[in-house]
C-alpha cells in the first residue's frame, strides 16, 4: 500500500497505517472462519467415507 500514500491516503502515512490495521482486524477472523470451515468439512467427509 506504500506506493498509494500520495494518491489514496492524501500523503498521510498515518492514515495508511490505520487503513491497513482496520483491514487486518476484519480479515483475520474471516480467514480463521474459512480455515475452521474447511477443517470441519474435511473431518465430516472422512466420517462419511468410513461407513
C-alpha positions as CSV (number, residue, x, y, z in Angstrom):
1,X,0.0,0.0,0.0
2,X,3.0,2.3,0.3
3,X,3.0,3.5,-3.3
4,X,-0.6,4.7,-2.8
5,X,0.2,7.1,0.1
6,X,0.1,10.2,-2.1
7,X,-3.0,9.2,-4.1
8,X,-5.3,7.2,-1.9
9,X,-4.3,8.5,1.5
10,X,-3.6,12.2,0.7
11,X,0.0,11.9,1.7
12,X,-0.7,10.7,5.2
13,X,1.3,7.6,6.2
14,X,-0.7,7.5,9.5
15,X,-3.9,7.2,7.6
16,X,-2.4,4.4,5.5
17,X,-1.5,2.6,8.7
18,X,-5.0,3.0,10.1
19,X,-6.4,1.6,6.9
20,X,-4.1,-1.4,7.0
21,X,-4.9,-2.1,10.6
22,X,-8.6,-2.0,10.0
23,X,-8.3,-4.4,7.1
24,X,-6.3,-6.8,9.3
25,X,-8.9,-6.6,12.1
26,X,-11.7,-7.7,9.7
27,X,-9.6,-10.1,7.6
28,X,-8.1,-12.1,10.5
29,X,-11.4,-13.5,11.9
30,X,-12.7,-14.2,8.4
31,X,-9.6,-16.2,7.5
32,X,-9.9,-18.2,10.7
33,X,-13.6,-18.9,9.9
34,X,-12.6,-20.1,6.4
35,X,-9.9,-22.4,7.8
36,X,-12.2,-23.8,10.5
37,X,-14.9,-24.4,8.0
38,X,-12.6,-26.3,5.7
39,X,-11.2,-28.4,8.5
40,X,-14.7,-29.3,9.8
41,X,-15.9,-30.0,6.3
42,X,-12.9,-32.3,5.7
43,X,-13.5,-34.0,9.0
44,X,-17.1,-34.6,8.1
45,X,-16.2,-36.1,4.7
46,X,-13.8,-38.5,6.5
47,X,-16.5,-39.8,8.7
48,X,-18.9,-40.4,5.8
49,X,-16.3,-42.4,3.9
50,X,-15.7,-44.8,6.8
51,X,-19.3,-46.0,7.0
